[in-house]
Amino acid sequence: MENVLDANSKLSEYVVCGAKLSCTLGTAKSNLKMPISHGVFLKDIPQCNINDRVPLMNILSFGSCNRSVPPPPCIPATPLPWMNKKDILLFINGSEALIKDAICSCSFGGIISIDDSGQI
């Protein structure tokens, strides 16, 4: 695993294409996708940055959304980049590399988190 060390000496993993995601309002898990690579790879897998959050391109559906009853189909709405919880010194295409501790807010009220970095 390729890790990043923050100022407090805590490890986190860099995130790559295929990472496992979950949403606090979703009924299913999802994966982080990258139709186009940034040209940076970890073990031959494209590495992600904080701007890899485009709905239905990078972040796929989480099944249904529990924001109302009956739950409508999930169509993520992620207008803001992922928020890393640590300062990152590695930049990919001008944006911070994405780490496993990051979260992304959905406009419908859900919080998307990374369950597994996708690294083999």
Summary of the structure (lengths in Angstrom):
residues: 120
radius of gyration: 14.1
end to end distance: 7.2
largest distance: 45.0
contacts: 380
relative contact order: 0.30
helix: 0%
strand: 36%
